[in-house]
Amino acid sequence: MSFATERTASSKDSRKWLSGSEILLRALLDEGVDCVFGYPGGAVLYIYDAMHDNPDFHHLLARHEQGAIHAADGYARSTGRTGVVLATSGPGAANLVTGIATAYMDSVPLVVITGNVSSDLIGTDSFQEVDIVGISQPITKHSFFVRRATDLARIVREAFYIAGTGRKGPVLIDIPKDVSAEKAIYERPERVHIPGYSEALEASRVPDEGKLDELISAIHQSERPLLLAGAGVIHAEASEELRAFIDRTGIPVTTTLLGLGAVPADHDLWLGMPGMHGTYAANQALIQCDLLISVGARFDDRVTMRLDSFAPLARIAHVDIDAAEIGKLVPTSIPIQGDACETLGLLNRRLPRECQRKTLWIDYLRSLKLGYRLSYKPSENELKPQYVIEMLSRTTDGGAIVTTDVGQHQMWTAQYYRFRRPRSLITSGGLGTMGFGFPSAIGAQLGNPERIVISVNGDGGMQMCAQELAICAIHNIPVKIVVINNRTLGMIRQWQELIYEGRYSHIDLSGSPDFVKLAEAYGVKGLRASSPKEAEQVWQEALETPGPVLIDFVVSQDELVYPMVPQGQGLQDIRLGPDIGGEANE
Ligand SMILES: Cc1ncc(C[n+]2csc(CCOP(=O)(O)OP(=O)(O)O)c2C)c(N)n1
């Protein structure tokens, strides 16, 4: 700190001088932060030292920075609050990069705090120096480099404001070591105003009235309307307004992977997930609709598949908080920038209570939903992965928080778990990050102590962050850790089987640990099942166990995720596999 700053401050203020580290902790507590996931190192030692004397500050020591950031991410997605992670400079900061990109792709609010080398060493290639602000700029909503301790309180406040407003996302705060030791007075700004950002934010929330009128008249004119609801609905806490909109208009709805739970799975007008592994009904609805109303979805290529054949008959209305998303990928005739909750609320108030239902269209889609429902060949002896997910869903009545890793098990979870509530499926959609599934469940459980949290992982991805079993054991975090163990990198194997003519290349996971023993080595209870009967027994035991449990479900290897639209093809090129649509095809 410069002497001048200190003198100026002290002459007008007799409040207590705190170190930058103490200011940081206080600022985080004042933001309501109730847990921080982190890992110490040289550049953050003052911060960890300040924690030593601050019993109010709740920090969980991860075993790898990637585990820490995914845990913070799971906390954020499941609670709607901003997650916080802390790491040291150099390798600590670099280990966060995958987690930052994961959160950025899925618009998850995180405040990512990194230490850096002392200001006088910045730019000298000093020990454990890395330009994390530069590295993270394309994958953060904003990055702060803190030059003076006196700026810290304001920066923390602004970081939370930016992360948690508008289109949410990760914000990085990089603090050189000397700044974390420098003394200043803690002054929390009462309100945050970031010129430009704040004004744009206000303007972006409330939709243009004329555009709403246009949409309402398009709804009246349409014979085959369809709603596409994405993560934006969940981020905006708009699920109830969405439900009211569906019930009022009778418009059928499909929810993207990250939108699952926005509409309860037992809703009559819900068609399932669209896209690469979407249902036949949802994909046919996209092909045949004449009006597509997208709310908080960004037309990801896993949803649209070939853009040139996507929703070929539809006028497209796109509601999004981020104007940059509108018209980015699909030609949009009714662009509506607005908060999903605000926009749906306004629409609900303007629409007549009883809109004319398009019964022919609804009946047609209902017949597809029934005739082409998801299915697989059951077996009495072999344990099918789909059976496991159905069992998880049935025994928790679709009410658990389920985190997944990436691969076949992720798609089966999306397909077969009947989500009833928003913020219940926690999965890496945009980046598709293996290693996310297990640590994100730790954060989700901490943020939701009263709910059952199940983490569904492949045997590949489980090995990417398995070290975090330690946190579960030490803090008795009662996550039910499911391993869908097919002894292979299942999703890669599926592509090699279907697209690369069965040339299996480097997908054999022989040499993996015994997962039951691995869990037990960390002090976590381990169970195993290889048949449907065993699975039911073991899962019941897991549910009745108060602490964390890992369950190794040894499943058949040859199951494929269907339906599937191969990459490079359009939704009309859906492959149903051997078990879907039998009745409808007869
Ligand atoms: C960090 C990372 N590396 C590689 C991939 C590519 N990838 C996608 S799915 C998959 C296979 C996952 O295998 P497993 O965890 O066993 O799950 P399964 O597909 O068998 O359910 C791989 C390697 C990825 N998504 N993330």
The ligand as a Tripos MOL2 file, in Angstrom:
@<TRIPOS>MOLECULE
LIG
   26    27     1     0     0
SMALL
NO_CHARGES

@<TRIPOS>ATOM
      1 C1        -11.8980  -34.0090  -19.7100 C.3       1 LIG1
      2 C2        -12.5170  -34.7740  -20.8350 C.ar      1 LIG1
      3 N1        -11.7390  -35.5880  -21.5820 N.ar      1 LIG1
      4 C3        -12.2800  -36.3050  -22.5980 C.ar      1 LIG1
      5 C4        -13.6070  -36.1950  -22.8840 C.ar      1 LIG1
      6 C5        -14.2120  -36.9850  -24.0570 C.3       1 LIG1
      7 N2        -15.1800  -37.9670  -23.5780 N.ar      1 LIG1
      8 C6        -16.5120  -37.7460  -23.6170 C.ar      1 LIG1
      9 S1        -17.4020  -39.0070  -23.0240 S.2       1 LIG1
     10 C7        -16.0310  -39.9200  -22.7510 C.ar      1 LIG1
     11 C8        -16.1300  -41.3140  -22.1810 C.3       1 LIG1
     12 C9        -16.5590  -41.3080  -20.7700 C.3       1 LIG1
     13 O1        -16.4050  -42.6010  -20.2400 O.3       1 LIG1
     14 P1        -16.9580  -42.9570  -18.8270 P.3       1 LIG1
     15 O2        -16.5820  -41.9280  -17.8300 O.co2     1 LIG1
     16 O3        -16.5620  -44.3340  -18.4840 O.co2     1 LIG1
     17 O4        -18.5370  -42.8300  -19.0090 O.3       1 LIG1
     18 P2        -19.5060  -43.6800  -19.9670 P.3       1 LIG1
     19 O5        -19.5430  -43.0100  -21.2830 O.co2     1 LIG1
     20 O6        -18.9650  -45.0670  -20.0580 O.co2     1 LIG1
     21 O7        -20.8220  -43.6200  -19.2860 O.co2     1 LIG1
     22 C10       -14.8870  -39.2170  -23.1200 C.ar      1 LIG1
     23 C11       -13.5090  -39.7510  -23.0190 C.3       1 LIG1
     24 C12       -14.3590  -35.3040  -22.1080 C.ar      1 LIG1
     25 N3        -15.6430  -35.0940  -22.3330 N.pl3     1 LIG1
     26 N4        -13.8020  -34.6360  -21.0710 N.ar      1 LIG1
@<TRIPOS>BOND
     1     1     2 1
     2     2     3 ar
     3     2    26 ar
     4     3     4 ar
     5     4     5 ar
     6     5     6 1
     7     5    24 ar
     8     6     7 1
     9     7     8 ar
    10     7    22 ar
    11     8     9 ar
    12     9    10 ar
    13    10    11 1
    14    10    22 ar
    15    11    12 1
    16    12    13 1
    17    13    14 1
    18    14    15 2
    19    14    16 1
    20    14    17 1
    21    17    18 1
    22    18    19 2
    23    18    20 1
    24    18    21 1
    25    22    23 1
    26    24    25 1
    27    24    26 ar
@<TRIPOS>SUBSTRUCTURE
     1 LIG1         1 GROUP 0 **** ****
